[in-house]
Amino acid sequence: MKPLKNLELAALWLLRIGIVFLFIAMFGKTIDNWAFDNYRWIINMVYLLSSVSLFIGGFLRKSTVTIISGVIVALISIYQIVPIVADGNISFFDPTLFQYLTLAGLGMLFASVGNK
């Protein structure tokens, strides 16, 4: 069976929309706190802004914004994974670990394909 290449564009747009709404659901409450002195707040805001940039990058002709935003999402996701793994109490059924692994994969996907 051949892959459905015609669905690739629709799938990328669904991923863009999904990642924006996921980050809004995850970090939307963070926006209300405005704590520039808290490094977690800054990381969450960069995470949120890079997801919005992924969406906006889809409308642009050049894929530079999409690639940079994908790299940022991947790097911050990996940064979020490190403390989970460093604790040593890794539960393979911990949804937080797999959530960040999936987001790291999505960031790498957009960094590698750009604006197809």
C-alpha positions as a LaTeX table, in Angstrom:
\begin{tabular}{lrrr}
\hline
Residue & $x$ (\AA) & $y$ (\AA) & $z$ (\AA) \\
\hline
Met1 & 0.00 & 0.00 & 0.00 \\
Lys2 & 1.36 & 3.44 & $-0.94$ \\
Pro3 & 1.50 & 6.27 & 1.58 \\
Leu4 & $-1.15$ & 8.96 & 1.26 \\
Lys5 & 1.11 & 11.85 & 0.24 \\
Asn6 & $-1.87$ & 14.15 & $-0.33$ \\
Leu7 & $-2.60$ & 14.13 & 3.40 \\
Glu8 & 0.87 & 15.32 & 4.40 \\
Leu9 & 0.02 & 19.02 & 4.20 \\
Ala10 & $-3.21$ & 18.56 & 6.17 \\
Ala11 & $-1.36$ & 16.51 & 8.80 \\
Leu12 & 1.30 & 19.19 & 9.25 \\
Trp13 & $-1.37$ & 21.85 & 9.70 \\
Leu14 & $-3.24$ & 19.69 & 12.22 \\
Leu15 & 0.00 & 19.28 & 14.14 \\
Arg16 & 0.60 & 23.04 & 14.07 \\
Ile17 & $-2.89$ & 23.76 & 15.37 \\
Gly18 & $-2.69$ & 20.98 & 17.92 \\
Ile19 & 0.65 & 22.10 & 19.34 \\
Val20 & $-0.59$ & 25.68 & 19.79 \\
Phe21 & $-3.70$ & 24.58 & 21.67 \\
Leu22 & $-1.74$ & 22.03 & 23.71 \\
Phe23 & 0.74 & 24.69 & 24.82 \\
Ile24 & $-2.08$ & 27.10 & 25.61 \\
Ala25 & $-3.72$ & 24.39 & 27.73 \\
Met26 & $-0.41$ & 23.55 & 29.43 \\
Phe27 & 0.96 & 27.05 & 29.99 \\
Gly28 & $-2.03$ & 29.37 & 29.54 \\
Lys29 & $-2.36$ & 29.98 & 33.26 \\
Thr30 & 1.30 & 31.00 & 33.33 \\
Ile31 & 0.49 & 34.12 & 31.31 \\
Asp32 & $-1.55$ & 35.56 & 34.17 \\
Asn33 & 1.34 & 35.48 & 36.64 \\
Trp34 & 3.82 & 37.81 & 34.85 \\
Ala35 & 6.86 & 36.76 & 36.85 \\
Phe36 & 9.92 & 37.86 & 34.89 \\
Asp37 & 12.14 & 36.96 & 37.84 \\
Asn38 & 11.05 & 33.30 & 37.75 \\
Tyr39 & 13.07 & 31.28 & 35.23 \\
Arg40 & 10.28 & 28.65 & 34.91 \\
Trp41 & 7.88 & 31.39 & 33.77 \\
Ile42 & 10.38 & 32.58 & 31.17 \\
Ile43 & 10.91 & 29.04 & 29.86 \\
Asn44 & 7.16 & 28.45 & 29.65 \\
Met45 & 6.63 & 31.74 & 27.81 \\
Val46 & 9.40 & 30.93 & 25.31 \\
Tyr47 & 7.76 & 27.52 & 24.86 \\
Leu48 & 4.36 & 29.13 & 24.27 \\
Leu49 & 5.70 & 31.81 & 21.91 \\
Ser50 & 7.66 & 29.27 & 19.88 \\
Ser51 & 4.50 & 27.19 & 19.39 \\
Val52 & 2.69 & 30.27 & 18.11 \\
Ser53 & 5.68 & 30.96 & 15.85 \\
Leu54 & 5.36 & 27.42 & 14.44 \\
Phe55 & 1.79 & 28.21 & 13.47 \\
Ile56 & 2.64 & 31.63 & 12.01 \\
Gly57 & 5.65 & 30.17 & 10.20 \\
Gly58 & 3.30 & 27.98 & 8.18 \\
Phe59 & 1.91 & 31.07 & 6.45 \\
Leu60 & 5.31 & 32.45 & 5.48 \\
Arg61 & 7.08 & 31.75 & 2.21 \\
Lys62 & 10.45 & 30.97 & 3.77 \\
Ser63 & 10.69 & 28.28 & 6.41 \\
Thr64 & 13.22 & 29.98 & 8.68 \\
Val65 & 10.67 & 30.81 & 11.40 \\
Thr66 & 9.33 & 27.26 & 11.37 \\
Ile67 & 12.81 & 25.72 & 11.60 \\
Ile68 & 13.95 & 27.99 & 14.44 \\
Ser69 & 10.69 & 27.48 & 16.34 \\
Gly70 & 10.93 & 23.72 & 15.86 \\
Val71 & 14.47 & 23.70 & 17.23 \\
Ile72 & 13.40 & 25.78 & 20.24 \\
Val73 & 10.44 & 23.47 & 20.97 \\
Ala74 & 12.70 & 20.41 & 20.69 \\
Leu75 & 15.44 & 21.87 & 22.89 \\
Ile76 & 13.07 & 23.04 & 25.62 \\
Ser77 & 11.30 & 19.68 & 25.56 \\
Ile78 & 14.62 & 17.89 & 26.01 \\
Tyr79 & 15.45 & 20.36 & 28.78 \\
Gln80 & 12.17 & 19.37 & 30.48 \\
Ile81 & 13.00 & 15.66 & 30.10 \\
Val82 & 16.42 & 15.87 & 31.78 \\
Pro83 & 15.13 & 16.47 & 35.36 \\
Ile84 & 12.58 & 13.69 & 34.99 \\
Val85 & 15.26 & 11.20 & 33.96 \\
Ala86 & 17.89 & 12.57 & 36.40 \\
Asp87 & 15.67 & 11.84 & 39.42 \\
Gly88 & 16.18 & 8.14 & 38.88 \\
Asn89 & 12.54 & 7.45 & 39.71 \\
Ile90 & 11.53 & 6.97 & 36.11 \\
Ser91 & 8.12 & 5.48 & 35.68 \\
Phe92 & 7.55 & 4.25 & 32.18 \\
Phe93 & 3.89 & 5.07 & 32.61 \\
Asp94 & 4.53 & 8.69 & 33.57 \\
Pro95 & 2.56 & 10.78 & 31.05 \\
Thr96 & 4.77 & 13.83 & 31.60 \\
Leu97 & 7.83 & 12.05 & 30.23 \\
Phe98 & 6.01 & 10.90 & 27.11 \\
Gln99 & 4.39 & 14.29 & 26.66 \\
Tyr100 & 7.77 & 15.97 & 26.44 \\
Leu101 & 9.17 & 13.18 & 24.26 \\
Thr102 & 6.30 & 13.69 & 21.82 \\
Leu103 & 6.80 & 17.46 & 21.83 \\
Ala104 & 10.53 & 17.01 & 21.23 \\
Gly105 & 9.70 & 14.80 & 18.27 \\
Leu106 & 7.25 & 17.35 & 16.89 \\
Gly107 & 9.82 & 20.11 & 17.26 \\
Met108 & 12.38 & 18.02 & 15.40 \\
Leu109 & 9.82 & 17.20 & 12.71 \\
Phe110 & 9.11 & 20.86 & 12.01 \\
Ala111 & 12.82 & 21.69 & 12.17 \\
Ser112 & 13.53 & 19.02 & 9.57 \\
Val113 & 10.64 & 19.55 & 7.11 \\
Gly114 & 10.13 & 23.31 & 7.41 \\
Asn115 & 7.18 & 24.59 & 5.36 \\
Lys116 & 6.47 & 21.78 & 2.95 \\
\hline
\end{tabular}
